[in-house]
Amino acid sequence: MKTLSEELTEKSIAAAISAIEIYNKPDFKYREETFAILMVNAWELLLKAKAVKDAGENFDAIVIKDPKTGQPKPTRSGNPLTHEVIYLARKFREDSASGLTEPCHDNICLLVEVRDNAIHFMNRDLHFGQRIQEIGTASLKNYLDLAARWFGADMSRYNFYLMPLSFYHGFESAEPVSLNSYNEQTRNFLRYLEAVEERHATDDVSGHQVTVCIETKFVRAKTAEGMPFRWTDDPNAPAVTVKEEDVFKQYSLDFNAMVQRLRERYTDFKSDDKFHRIKRRLHEEGKRFCIERYLDPIHKSGTPKRFYSPEVFKEFDKHYTRHSASPKRGDEAGAVQALQ
């Protein structure tokens, strides 16, 4: 039998998938508003599931009680009134161990603002639609992270993304019209959005975000036979020439740089037996996570040195607790700096 938190999580994921499906329909006139309504619902259910799970599957953890009597406040039908999404998001943001960061909290607030003000968004253009999509894309990114972290949810079987606006309109760049051309409520919302973004201005996209912009670019293939490639030991695989500097763009961390990044990333990281067990397992995965570089690479002589891909952080995330605030440097940016 499923627990209450499991049932709430399933409903939450169903709401998120419905939000994406509605948004990605080629011709849907109420796209942004419907997405916001369903995605806010998905967030509220996920946060309630987390609160119930933390309380040992106790439903009272999400019930609003009368401060005088201590009894649950009733809805119009007489059922217990439960906490709404903003209250729950604020509570988890205040708990540094929850993993819900301030950018994630503010993104949820923006999403709720879209939902609550949907009736006012009458005078819209492509720029306005793009701004709403940036909120929604960040919200999905944050949601995926917490659903996996809190409940081990695997959404790999879903296309968990919003179709870029360029696929609907034929171009990506959308220049805003004069702010005065919008109605007063829309102008207020856009100013609020810009103020929230300013508080969280950063180039790091490794953690939770307030808004995320997806850029698409259509280019002609250099040849009709062009194909993606990956590292392989298959002797029958197509030959590809790769320069040494190209290799180190992928394997950009030496051991000391990796350990430093792990200390910055996690609250409970220690260079102990647990860490070395995980590291040895990554070594066994071959070129997926690291490579060995010898002083004489042809004869493989001399003391070898390992270089690691930023992909290792995804593995360590499964074993350690990340800081509630995202690091100032992205994984890739920190990795590149480590070699300089």
C-alpha positions in Angstrom: 0.0 0.0 0.0 1.3 3.4 -0.9 2.0 6.0 1.7 0.4 9.4 1.7 3.6 11.1 0.6 4.0 8.6 -2.3 0.4 9.3 -3.5 1.0 13.0 -3.3 4.2 12.7 -5.2 2.5 10.7 -8.0 -0.2 13.3 -8.3 2.4 16.1 -8.4 4.3 14.4 -11.2 1.1 13.9 -13.1 0.3 17.6 -12.8 3.8 18.6 -14.0 3.5 16.3 -17.0 0.1 17.7 -17.8 1.5 21.3 -17.6 4.2 20.4 -20.1 1.9 18.6 -22.5 -0.5 21.6 -22.6 2.3 24.1 -23.1 3.9 22.1 -25.9 0.7 21.9 -28.0 1.4 23.6 -31.3 -1.7 25.9 -31.2 -3.0 26.5 -27.7 -4.4 29.9 -26.9 -4.2 29.8 -23.1 -0.7 28.3 -23.0 1.2 30.3 -20.3 -1.8 30.6 -17.9 -2.7 26.9 -18.0 1.0 25.9 -17.6 1.3 28.2 -14.5 -1.9 26.8 -12.9 -0.9 23.2 -13.3 2.8 23.7 -12.4 1.8 25.6 -9.2 -0.4 22.6 -8.4 2.5 20.3 -9.0 4.8 22.3 -6.7 2.1 22.4 -3.9 1.6 18.6 -4.0 5.4 18.0 -4.0 6.0 20.3 -1.0 3.0 18.7 0.8 4.5 15.3 0.1 7.8 16.4 1.5 6.2 17.8 4.7 4.1 14.7 5.2 7.1 12.4 4.7 9.3 14.4 7.1 6.5 14.1 9.8 6.4 10.3 9.5 3.4 10.3 7.1 1.4 12.5 9.4 -1.3 14.4 7.5 -1.5 17.0 10.3 1.8 18.3 9.1 0.0 20.2 6.3 -3.2 21.1 8.1 -3.9 24.7 9.2 -5.1 24.8 12.8 -7.0 27.4 14.7 -4.5 29.1 17.0 -7.1 29.4 19.8 -8.7 25.9 19.7 -5.9 23.9 18.1 -8.5 22.3 15.9 -8.1 22.1 12.1 -9.7 24.9 10.2 -12.4 23.6 7.9 -13.0 24.3 4.2 -16.5 25.2 3.0 -17.2 21.4 2.6 -15.9 20.7 6.2 -12.6 19.1 5.2 -9.4 20.2 6.9 -7.8 23.3 5.3 -4.2 22.7 4.3 -1.3 25.1 3.8 -0.8 26.6 0.4 2.3 26.5 -1.8 3.9 29.8 -0.8 3.7 29.0 2.9 5.3 25.6 2.4 8.0 27.0 0.1 9.0 29.6 2.7 9.2 26.9 5.4 11.5 24.7 3.4 13.6 27.7 2.3 14.2 28.5 6.0 15.4 24.9 6.5 18.9 24.9 5.1 18.9 21.1 5.1 15.8 20.8 2.9 17.6 21.6 -0.4 15.1 24.2 -1.4 17.1 27.4 -2.1 16.1 31.0 -2.2 16.2 31.1 -6.0 13.8 28.1 -6.1 11.5 29.8 -3.6 11.5 33.0 -5.6 10.8 31.1 -8.8 7.8 29.5 -7.2 6.6 32.9 -6.1 6.9 34.2 -9.7 5.0 31.2 -11.0 2.2 31.9 -8.5 2.2 35.5 -9.6 1.6 34.4 -13.2 -1.3 32.2 -12.1 -2.8 34.9 -9.9 -2.5 37.6 -12.6 -3.5 35.5 -15.6 -6.7 37.5 -16.1 -4.7 40.7 -16.5 -2.3 39.4 -19.2 -4.4 40.6 -22.1 -1.9 42.7 -24.1 0.9 40.2 -24.8 3.6 39.8 -27.4 6.3 37.3 -28.1 8.7 39.0 -25.6 6.1 38.6 -22.8 5.6 34.9 -23.8 9.4 34.4 -23.7 9.7 35.8 -20.2 7.0 33.5 -18.9 8.8 30.6 -20.6 12.0 31.5 -18.8 10.2 31.2 -15.5 8.6 27.9 -16.5 11.9 26.4 -17.7 13.7 27.3 -14.5 10.7 25.9 -12.5 10.9 22.6 -14.2 14.6 22.4 -13.7 14.2 23.1 -10.0 11.3 20.7 -9.7 13.3 17.8 -11.3 16.1 18.3 -8.9 14.0 18.3 -5.7 11.7 15.5 -6.9 14.7 13.3 -7.5 16.5 14.4 -4.3 13.5 14.0 -2.0 11.7 11.0 -3.4 14.2 9.4 -5.9 11.7 10.2 -8.7 13.0 9.1 -12.1 11.6 11.3 -14.9 14.0 10.1 -17.6 11.1 8.5 -19.5 9.4 11.8 -19.9 10.3 14.7 -22.3 10.6 17.1 -19.3 11.1 20.4 -21.1 9.2 23.2 -22.7 9.5 23.6 -26.4 11.5 26.8 -27.3 9.4 29.6 -28.7 11.4 29.5 -31.9 9.7 26.2 -32.8 6.3 28.0 -32.8 7.3 31.4 -34.2 10.3 30.7 -36.5 12.7 32.9 -34.6 14.3 33.0 -31.2 15.0 36.7 -30.5 12.1 38.7 -29.3 12.6 42.4 -28.8 10.3 43.9 -26.1 8.0 46.6 -27.1 7.8 49.8 -25.0 6.7 49.0 -21.5 4.0 51.6 -21.7 2.2 49.6 -24.4 1.3 46.9 -21.7 -1.6 47.4 -19.4 -0.8 48.5 -15.8 -1.0 45.0 -14.3 1.4 43.5 -16.9 3.8 46.3 -16.4 3.8 45.7 -12.6 4.5 42.0 -13.2 7.4 42.6 -15.5 9.0 45.1 -13.1 8.6 42.5 -10.3 10.2 39.9 -12.5 13.2 42.1 -13.3 13.6 42.9 -9.6 13.7 39.3 -8.6 16.1 38.4 -11.4 18.4 41.2 -10.3 18.6 39.8 -6.7 19.8 36.5 -8.2 22.0 37.6 -11.0 24.6 34.9 -11.7 26.2 33.0 -14.6 26.0 29.7 -12.6 23.3 27.3 -14.0 24.3 24.3 -11.9 21.8 25.0 -9.0 18.3 26.3 -8.7 17.3 29.3 -10.8 14.7 32.0 -10.9 14.6 32.1 -14.7 16.4 30.1 -17.5 16.7 31.1 -21.1 16.9 28.4 -23.8 18.5 29.4 -27.0 18.1 27.5 -30.2 20.2 27.8 -33.4 19.6 26.1 -36.7 22.7 25.4 -38.7 23.5 23.4 -41.7 25.5 20.2 -41.2 29.0 20.4 -42.5 28.5 17.1 -44.3 25.6 14.8 -45.0 27.4 12.1 -43.0 27.9 14.2 -39.9 27.2 12.3 -36.7 27.6 12.7 -33.0 30.3 10.6 -31.3 31.4 9.5 -27.9 34.4 7.8 -26.3 34.6 4.0 -27.1 37.0 1.2 -27.3 35.2 -0.4 -30.2 37.8 -0.9 -33.0 35.0 -0.8 -35.6 33.8 2.7 -34.6 34.3 5.6 -37.0 37.7 7.3 -36.7 37.6 10.8 -35.2 40.6 13.1 -34.8 40.7 14.8 -31.4 43.4 17.2 -30.2 44.7 17.0 -26.6 43.2 20.4 -25.8 39.8 19.0 -26.9 40.2 16.1 -24.4 40.8 18.4 -21.5 37.7 20.4 -22.2 35.8 17.3 -21.2 38.2 16.1 -18.4 39.0 19.4 -16.9 39.6 18.6 -13.2 42.7 17.1 -11.6 42.3 15.3 -8.3 43.0 18.4 -6.1 40.7 20.6 -8.1 37.9 18.0 -7.8 38.3 17.7 -4.0 38.2 21.5 -3.7 35.0 21.6 -5.7 33.4 18.9 -3.6 34.2 20.8 -0.4 32.6 23.9 -1.9 29.6 21.9 -3.1 28.6 19.8 -0.1 27.9 20.4 3.6 29.0 17.0 4.7 31.9 16.1 2.4 35.0 14.6 3.9 38.0 13.1 2.2 37.5 9.8 4.0 37.0 6.1 3.2 33.5 6.8 1.9 34.8 9.3 -0.6 37.6 7.0 -1.7 35.2 4.1 -2.2 33.0 6.3 -4.5 36.1 7.5 -6.3 37.3 3.9 -7.0 33.9 3.0 -8.4 34.1 6.0 -10.7 37.6 4.8 -11.9 36.0 1.5 -12.8 33.5 3.2 -15.0 36.3 4.0 -17.5 36.3 7.1 -19.6 32.8 8.2 -18.6 34.2 10.0 -15.5 38.0 10.1 -15.8 41.0 9.4 -17.9 44.7 8.7 -17.0 47.4 10.7 -18.6 51.0 9.3 -18.5 54.2 11.2 -18.9 54.8 9.0 -21.9 51.3 8.3 -23.2 52.5 6.0 -26.0 54.3 3.5 -23.8 52.2 4.4 -20.7 55.3 4.9 -18.6 55.9 7.3 -15.8 53.6 8.2 -13.0 50.0 8.5 -14.3 47.7 11.4 -13.4 44.0 11.2 -13.5 41.7 14.0 -14.8 38.0 14.0 -14.1 35.0 15.2 -16.0 32.4 17.5 -14.3 30.0 14.5 -14.7 31.4 13.2 -11.4 29.3 15.8 -9.5 26.1 14.0 -10.6 27.4 10.9 -9.0 28.6 12.6 -5.8 25.2 14.3 -5.5 23.7 10.9 -4.7 25.9 10.5 -1.6 26.3 14.0 -0.2 24.2 17.0 0.8 24.6 20.1 -1.3 24.8 23.6 0.2 21.4 25.3 0.3 23.0 28.3 -1.7 24.4 27.5 -5.1 28.1 28.1 -5.5 29.1 31.2 -7.3 31.0 29.3 -10.0 29.4 26.6 -12.2 30.9 23.2 -12.3 32.3 23.8 -15.7 33.7 27.2 -14.9 35.4 25.9 -11.8 36.8 23.0 -13.7 38.4 25.2 -16.4 39.9 27.5 -13.8 41.4 24.5 -12.1 43.7 23.9 -15.1 44.8 27.5 -15.4 
